[in-house]
Amino acid sequence: MLDHLIKGATVADGTGAPSYVADVGIRDGRIVAIAEPGTVTEPARSAEDATGLVLAPGFVDPHTHYDAQLFWDPYATPSMNHGVTTVAGGNCGFTLAPLNPDRPGDADYTRRMMSRVEGMSLVALEQGAPWNWHGFGEYLDALEGRIAVNAGFMVGHCALRRHAMGEDAIGGQPTPAQLEEMLRLFHEAMDAGAWGLSTTQSSTHSDGDGRPVASRHAGPEELLALSRAVGDHEGTQIEAIVAGCLDQFADEEIDLLVEMSAAAGRPLNWNVLTIDAAVPERVPRQLQAGERARKAGGRIVALTMPILTPMNMSLGTFCALNLIPGWGDILGLPIPERIAKLRDPDVRAEMLRRASSPEAGVFRRLTHFGRYVIGDTYSAANAGLTGRVVRDVAAERGQEDFAALVEICAADEMRTVLWPMPTDNDPASWELRRRTWEHEDVMLGGSDAGAHLDRMCGAPYTTRFIGDCLRGRKLVGLERAVRMLTDDPARLLGLRERGRIAEGYHADLVLFAPERIDAGQARLVHDLPGDSPRLDSRAMGIVSVRVGGTETIRDDEITGAVPGRVLRSGRDTETVSTRS
């Protein structure tokens, strides 16, 4: 007997082939029947009429930071609401394990680092996760059986370095014995099911004390030793971030990424490829890494987002503005001193000079302050400003844009919420995106879901992209859009029997109304442990989400079921070799 029968759905099976109408039968968590409507004769415990609805494989998000959130939110909201059934975590070199049992303080260090670098609530990290593990396998075991989505995790270089080197991980180089210990820990994590190595050398990544995170101090020899170790295990890969990911790679960064992928014989992915027609040289430069990797026996894949992710800013709390060269020192001052500095015309002029210089890289996009929309305000002086554009207010006041923005924020004691309007929302940039998506070394992803919780909400990229393809810009057709969100990432990650609707595959499925699928506007909610805030977005048009055949979402509401699995390398992933 079938567990469930979906009747008359329009099936977009993930391969990119033309969609077709079929009945789809599920039993024991697998797809066991795909047939013309009315021809499945086996009885079913439950059934539904899906006429007019699209049935697709569950979406696969290849770049998330749900490592902590899954403990207090096993449903990985809002990703699961938007059709995501499998998430990849442990990215950018940051994981919650391994932790050295001889140094209990390392857990606190890790929490403060994650709060600073990934924008997670420190209170939520402290109260929402049990922190009852040391080894990476123990961390995976702590999630097993209690999550609604499927989740796999890279092991983070920062945790490996901290475990093996202690405080010397910041600024130091490992002794031969410490490198051996790092490799031992890495192999142990891989044997437990880690998907591979994640690391960062990005200048934007600092720990809770404001120091460069541990992996930023690693030299090429250390990175290549770990990369070679990746190749010793089945179904593994590398995820790496360098400073040039945000703008344009330096030659030595391309050399490093190519050598890492070739040493492992495994794919390496990085994020995020920013596509902007105003900087036409960026995409060709960034994709040189992939071209060179193929010649060296590796593969390098760029993740890029198919939507413009809404992102809020503030002069009062840590955000992307702090990462502009020279800005962090000023925006890190106590509020009264910060206001005084920002009101100084000479200070503002120097900040703007550095923000528009080549050293600011991609953060130059954030400096068009006249285009910012004013969000929540908190003082009588700012009454009526919510929803207005800064340049209009500045013109009324006879002020320069940045000066007006500072005065607005100062009136709220820096609590004002600001929404920058994107500068790359023009037809030329969207056409460049469409062409770039066709490249073999480019894949959709980079949501950062689970991180930067009160600043951005990238998780809904799946529904917003599908909706845009069906009713908006229509840059790609439905079938290809579904493949880009399902089979493409599943194949890169080596997921076994996931990413397609095919007999024998896991019944990870999303059923949606094509005329309604979309994502609602991001809104601030206070639902984290400790009443901490985050941005959320409702899914529209999602009728049902199933993980392993069990329904986890019905009409954007969580059912409470937790059928997800911790996906472990080798068992749940197969090797995607870069060597012929």
ABEGO torsion letter per residue (X at the ends): XBABBBBGBBBBAGAGBBBBBBBBBBBGGBBABBBBBGABABBBABBBBABGBBBBBBBBBABBAAAAAAAABAAGOAAAAAGBABBBBGBGGBBAOBBBAABAAAAAAAAAAAAAAAGBBAAAAAAABAGABABAAAAAAAABGABABBBBBBBBAAAAAAAAAEAAABGBBBBAAAAAAAAAAAAAAAAAGBAEBBBBABAABBBAAGBBBAAAABBAAAAAAAAAAAAABBGBBBBBBBAAAABBBBAAAAAAAAAAAAAAGBBBBBOBBBBBAABAAAAAAAAAAAAAAAAAGBBBBBBBBABBBBBBBBAABBBAAAABBGAAAAAABBAAAAAAAAABAAAAAAAAAAAABAAAEAAAAAABAAABBBBBBABAAABGABGBBAAAAAAAAGBBAAAAAAAAAAAAGGABBBBBBBAAABAAAAAAAAAAAABAABBBEGAGBGBGAAABBAAAAAAAAAAAAAABAGABBAAAAAAAABAAAAAAAGBBGBGBBBBGBBBBBBBBBAAABBBBBBBBBBABBGGBBBBBBBBBGBABBBBGGBBABBGGBBAGBBABBBBBBGAABBBBBABX
